[in-house]
Amino acid sequence: MSQIILNRRRLLLGSAALGSSVALSGCNQFDFLGQRGNPVRQAMEQANVLTYHAQRALIGDQVLAREYSESEIRQGMKPNGSTEPTTAEYSFLRMQDFAPYRLTIKGMVEREVSFSLEELRNMPARTQITRHDCVEGWSCIAKWTGTPLGPVLDAAGVKPEARYCVYHCFDNIQRTLSGDIFYYESSDLVDAYHPQTLLAYGLNDQVLPVSNGAPVRLRIERALGYKQPKYLHTIELVDDLTPFGRGRGGYWPDNGYDWYGGI
């Protein structure tokens, strides 16, 4: 089992490195990644689908990611990606110590709901010490505290036809002449309802810092770091990912990374 997971991670790291080089360098020799009908891209997509289903079958839906002891926390959680959104809305919330913040659950739900940061903090909480694995090749063990996502989704009444959660963020990760591009990610409902999937508001027994995603960061502990979106403000329940971004289910998947990102 461990050998399967290790080989899976090595393959993903290689494909993700290719995807990031495409996104950052713009080399036209890799334009096929942006061409939906290209046979090479289609083959890569089918391999990702096969890996997704195989890993679900081998590992199971509810198997927990490894948890560690306090003594194994050797350093602070390394910030990466965006470390400080610059939109007016986020700046205002930060100036108010996130008191006006609301997390909204919408889409294919019986009722749209929203919760303040204080309300989330007053819900039943879970604390877990897990390892964050970045696609760049580094890892970091940290202690996360937050509200399990599953009961929050239940409060909205997820409709039977919903298949995915789309996670919308304040993170204006890319600025263009036509406006900001905001980070987003998605997961299936198996990962959304996993017992270790948290709406994290605490890190290493402290309030979650801005550089690590305040006020709320999602933790999907059986996935790579880019599947842990920071600065979360809305969760949208959907049956199709194609209407969002470039239709691949996340900012980095839109730029060549694997959508599932499991480890």
KOLMAR-15389 format. One line per field, with one value per residue (C-alpha): residue in three letters; x, y, z; residue number from 0. Coordinates in steps of 0.05 Angstrom, whole numbers, plus 5000, padded with zeros to 4 digits. Example, Ala and Ser with C-alpha at 12.3 -4.5 7.8 and 13.67 -1.06 7.14 Angstrom:
res (ala,ser);
px (5246,5273);
py (4910,4979);
pz (5156,5143);
n (0,1);
END
This chain:
res (met,ser,gln,ile,ile,leu,asn,arg,arg,arg,leu,leu,leu,gly,ser,ala,ala,leu,gly,ser,ser,val,ala,leu,ser,gly,cys,asn,gln,phe,asp,phe,leu,gly,gln,arg,gly,asn,pro,val,arg,gln,ala,met,glu,gln,ala,asn,val,leu,thr,tyr,his,ala,gln,arg,ala,leu,ile,gly,asp,gln,val,leu,ala,arg,glu,tyr,ser,glu,ser,glu,ile,arg,gln,gly,met,lys,pro,asn,gly,ser,thr,glu,pro,thr,thr,ala,glu,tyr,ser,phe,leu,arg,met,gln,asp,phe,ala,pro,tyr,arg,leu,thr,ile,lys,gly,met,val,glu,arg,glu,val,ser,phe,ser,leu,glu,glu,leu,arg,asn,met,pro,ala,arg,thr,gln,ile,thr,arg,his,asp,cys,val,glu,gly,trp,ser,cys,ile,ala,lys,trp,thr,gly,thr,pro,leu,gly,pro,val,leu,asp,ala,ala,gly,val,lys,pro,glu,ala,arg,tyr,cys,val,tyr,his,cys,phe,asp,asn,ile,gln,arg,thr,leu,ser,gly,asp,ile,phe,tyr,tyr,glu,ser,ser,asp,leu,val,asp,ala,tyr,his,pro,gln,thr,leu,leu,ala,tyr,gly,leu,asn,asp,gln,val,leu,pro,val,ser,asn,gly,ala,pro,val,arg,leu,arg,ile,glu,arg,ala,leu,gly,tyr,lys,gln,pro,lys,tyr,leu,his,thr,ile,glu,leu,val,asp,asp,leu,thr,pro,phe,gly,arg,gly,arg,gly,gly,tyr,trp,pro,asp,asn,gly,tyr,asp,trp,tyr,gly,gly,ile);
px (5000,5054,5092,5029,5019,5093,5092,5028,5060,5122,5079,5038,5099,5127,5062,5051,5121,5106,5040,5071,5127,5074,5034,5094,5136,5082,5124,5084,5111,5064,5002,4968,4952,4903,4872,4814,4814,4889,4901,4961,4920,4861,4908,4934,4863,4843,4904,4883,4812,4840,4885,4827,4782,4839,4860,4788,4781,4848,4847,4773,4730,4740,4812,4848,4911,4968,4968,5030,5051,5065,5139,5141,5124,5193,5179,5125,5078,5112,5069,5067,5028,4992,5006,4963,4903,4899,4826,4787,4738,4792,4831,4768,4754,4826,4822,4760,4795,4748,4688,4642,4666,4614,4625,4569,4543,4502,4486,4452,4428,4359,4375,4432,4466,4524,4564,4608,4677,4652,4596,4645,4690,4631,4614,4642,4716,4770,4845,4893,4968,4981,5034,5025,5056,5070,5075,5140,5171,5172,5131,5113,5078,5029,4971,4905,4841,4774,4703,4692,4662,4610,4563,4567,4545,4489,4463,4450,4418,4460,4414,4422,4444,4504,4571,4624,4641,4673,4714,4716,4771,4790,4858,4870,4928,4936,4927,4912,4894,4822,4819,4839,4837,4815,4840,4788,4790,4740,4731,4682,4634,4675,4732,4685,4653,4718,4725,4792,4767,4766,4747,4811,4816,4873,4945,4994,4949,4946,4895,4907,4955,4940,4999,4970,4899,4861,4806,4789,4830,4804,4843,4834,4888,4892,4909,4968,4977,4944,4879,4879,4851,4865,4822,4758,4692,4641,4628,4584,4551,4548,4540,4589,4657,4661,4628,4684,4750,4775,4731,4783,4760,4814,4864,4923,4884,4865,4940,4958,4958,4919,4849,4846,4914,4909,4968);
py (5000,5050,5036,5050,5117,5135,5120,5160,5220,5216,5214,5273,5314,5303,5322,5381,5407,5403,5439,5495,5505,5511,5561,5604,5600,5599,5553,5540,5469,5450,5485,5417,5424,5479,5442,5399,5356,5341,5265,5273,5316,5267,5209,5248,5263,5190,5170,5219,5191,5120,5140,5175,5114,5066,5105,5111,5035,5018,5068,5075,5135,5143,5121,5176,5212,5199,5243,5261,5280,5350,5334,5324,5396,5422,5490,5540,5526,5552,5603,5593,5618,5683,5708,5772,5784,5856,5865,5921,5871,5829,5890,5916,5849,5846,5917,5895,5833,5792,5808,5821,5757,5707,5637,5623,5554,5558,5523,5455,5461,5464,5531,5580,5592,5635,5635,5687,5669,5671,5622,5575,5578,5561,5498,5430,5432,5383,5389,5347,5346,5327,5334,5385,5358,5412,5395,5434,5377,5402,5379,5409,5380,5428,5429,5451,5469,5481,5460,5395,5413,5357,5383,5453,5426,5387,5453,5475,5409,5384,5362,5290,5313,5352,5319,5371,5428,5489,5531,5605,5649,5721,5703,5746,5702,5732,5804,5816,5875,5850,5842,5797,5721,5690,5624,5569,5495,5438,5368,5312,5300,5242,5290,5344,5296,5263,5268,5305,5357,5422,5494,5513,5577,5557,5538,5511,5535,5606,5644,5626,5679,5719,5688,5619,5635,5674,5676,5606,5556,5489,5427,5363,5322,5266,5315,5357,5429,5464,5428,5467,5534,5595,5656,5617,5655,5612,5538,5523,5455,5435,5376,5400,5436,5461,5529,5551,5580,5540,5481,5438,5446,5493,5548,5500,5444,5497,5506,5433,5402,5339,5356,5301,5315,5256,5228);
pz (5000,5020,4955,4914,4950,4942,4867,4861,4894,4850,4787,4811,4829,4760,4724,4770,4757,4683,4693,4734,4682,4628,4668,4686,4624,4571,4527,4464,4458,4515,4487,4484,4559,4540,4482,4505,4442,4442,4448,4495,4543,4538,4556,4617,4639,4633,4675,4729,4729,4735,4792,4828,4825,4842,4903,4927,4920,4953,5011,5025,5039,5114,5125,5164,5145,5194,5256,5295,5366,5391,5395,5320,5305,5289,5258,5242,5184,5121,5084,5009,4950,4965,5035,5036,4991,4967,4951,4986,5016,5048,5072,5105,5140,5164,5193,5231,5258,5213,5257,5195,5161,5137,5108,5059,5038,4974,4908,4909,4981,5012,5043,5036,5102,5127,5191,5225,5249,5320,5303,5270,5332,5377,5338,5358,5341,5322,5331,5291,5280,5207,5153,5098,5033,4981,4907,4908,4948,5020,5079,5147,5208,5241,5290,5261,5298,5265,5252,5213,5146,5143,5197,5167,5100,5134,5163,5092,5070,5012,4954,4928,4859,4886,4870,4887,4933,4899,4947,4932,4963,4974,4946,4884,4863,4794,4770,4696,4653,4653,4728,4785,4780,4845,4874,4877,4889,4892,4920,4915,4973,4999,5016,5039,5090,5112,5188,5182,5133,5173,5166,5202,5242,5288,5276,5328,5385,5358,5316,5242,5214,5152,5116,5127,5105,5158,5175,5150,5111,5087,5107,5065,5098,5047,4991,4970,4992,4933,4952,5019,4997,5040,5053,5043,5039,5001,4990,4930,4920,4847,4800,4747,4752,4680,4692,4739,4717,4657,4676,4710,4782,4811,4796,4791,4756,4705,4694,4686,4756,4773,4800,4853,4884,4932,4971);
n (0,1,2,3,4,5,6,7,8,9,10,11,12,13,14,15,16,17,18,19,20,21,22,23,24,25,26,27,28,29,30,31,32,33,34,35,36,37,38,39,40,41,42,43,44,45,46,47,48,49,50,51,52,53,54,55,56,57,58,59,60,61,62,63,64,65,66,67,68,69,70,71,72,73,74,75,76,77,78,79,80,81,82,83,84,85,86,87,88,89,90,91,92,93,94,95,96,97,98,99,100,101,102,103,104,105,106,107,108,109,110,111,112,113,114,115,116,117,118,119,120,121,122,123,124,125,126,127,128,129,130,131,132,133,134,135,136,137,138,139,140,141,142,143,144,145,146,147,148,149,150,151,152,153,154,155,156,157,158,159,160,161,162,163,164,165,166,167,168,169,170,171,172,173,174,175,176,177,178,179,180,181,182,183,184,185,186,187,188,189,190,191,192,193,194,195,196,197,198,199,200,201,202,203,204,205,206,207,208,209,210,211,212,213,214,215,216,217,218,219,220,221,222,223,224,225,226,227,228,229,230,231,232,233,234,235,236,237,238,239,240,241,242,243,244,245,246,247,248,249,250,251,252,253,254,255,256,257,258,259,260,261,262);
END
